[in-house]
């Protein structure tokens, strides 16, 4: 899936809002939401929260992990760990993208939070690229990578299959060249052996004739 499709999936994640209206229930294709009471927090899918926020019918409560303390801890752990750290949400980058795009003013310390998420993303993508490069250079057949999110995998998906295809072609060409060289070597050895045998037989016949 590409980034827009992943953002669509991320918008199904539940978030908390503080509504500015009172309503018994909201009926959607996915089911019933509510009741809603003005000033009391409620949980709704992110896409509903963004629509209500756009119409100024609510205030979005930033996800629990979208705060400077949590993100600084994640950033530190990501830098110090050779492996990928488990993210607090599978769609952390997509959620952050759509939230900052629509209502960044509802996120406390928005600029710092945005920079921390970008730093974490950059660290993970750098680590992922290094892992892919190592995979290619070592000509490995498979690799196991834990805690990657779908958005991160989407960044390498466009070129990774192409790289693997090129590696496969190179390997097949090398095998074909080695097979050809081996066949040529065997043929040459056979010819040399036949030539030596013929020479030996000719020499023997000449010796017998003189006798």
Secondary structure by P-SEA (a helix, b strand, c coil): ccaaaaaaaaaabbbbbbccbbbccccccccccccccccbbbbccaaaaaaaaaaccccccccccccaaaaaaaaaaaaaccccccccccaaaaaaaaaaacccccccaaaaaaaaaaaaaaaaaaaaaaaaaaaaaacccccccccccaaaaaaacccaaaaaaaaaaaaaaaaaaaaaaaaaaaaaaaaaaaaaaaaaaaaaaaaaaac
